[in-house]
Amino acid sequence: METLRLGIVGLGVAGEVLLPFVERHPDYVVAAGADPAAAARDAFAGPGRAVFAELEQMCASGAVDVVYVASPTHLHAEHAITALRTGHHVIVEKPMAVSVESAEAMVAAADEAGRILVVGHSQSFEAPVRAMRRIVTSGELGALRAVNAWYYTDWMFRPRTPDELDPTMGGGVPLRQGAHHVDIVRYLGGGLLRSVRGRVGRWDPRRPGAGAYSAYLEFEDATPATIVYSGYDHFASTELTFGIGETGQPMTGYAVARRRLTQAAGTPEAEVKRGIAAAPSRQRELLRGGDHQPFFGLVVLSCERGDVRVSPNGLRVYGDERVTEIPLAGEEVGRTAMLSEVADAVRTGSAAEHDGRWGLANLEVCLALVDSSRTRSEVFLTRQVPLPRHRPR
């Protein structure tokens, strides 16, 4: 397989974070970027990189093989379908879309075009989650009995663009962070959930939108899972994760996001987020990689003969007789694993694990959580799919 030429639509923080992983990957080269903002294009431009104001121009240029859709969520379906129909493979940022119908249209477009559609970056690409899944499938600790995941962050007080808080545009914690939590839980349990019930929290009128959720999920074999998230910048779950954050970096300070947002009052939040303003970008800071394993909060996997959690350098297994450490040094980190999955699927013609149907099923759970919160009832799921054709690496 020749080197895959990757183009990015939406040259914001998500696209910027992916760039070094593409540059270091042996199967890829950064070839192009598209964004309607001239400043974003200027910041992205460089040797060997073409820039375009519109995705359609980039797709028509012949400069790219794979399109990474990092535009605002409400544009994901439009941009992914455009890229697929013009013969490109697609990686689309989570959440996949704003509705099940939009996500179904994306899956159909991939099928019709015969192209790869992968949803990411999501947390089940990360090495600790993949390693937990290997423990489940090996049966070494017996059958899976429960998955419990907690994450307390400052998400609602980081600088936000309006669409990131508007649920009709894919905003709010249940869609944007629930996409990660649901992805983790389904990956560990094999994919097939049968029901979800929960509550969504809107706790601070200064930050409108859904900033928290608590949910109870059940797999088809009745194995339970819980996911809890709060983005209101009070308690931080790093107190439970060795002081290490989402990308493996040490986390210090209390209410940093809240304080910075107050100090930046009067400056458009989009400018603060992108690092254009004088205030430092909290989003960039949090996505900067560290030297430890990544922690999407506290995730505890419970099997018949032991519990498993992420440790600073691998997994910690609490068995019948002793606690065992499984090192994960040298395993691919999440975004590298995502790129490898796409390259492998293109090379072999096989299905990707995190394909469009997998992302669609994750979206269904997130939307069902919001729906169950409104109706105060259990929502039974209809579109769930198991892990795709082959087992996680």
Disulfide bonds with the S-S distance in Angstrom:
none
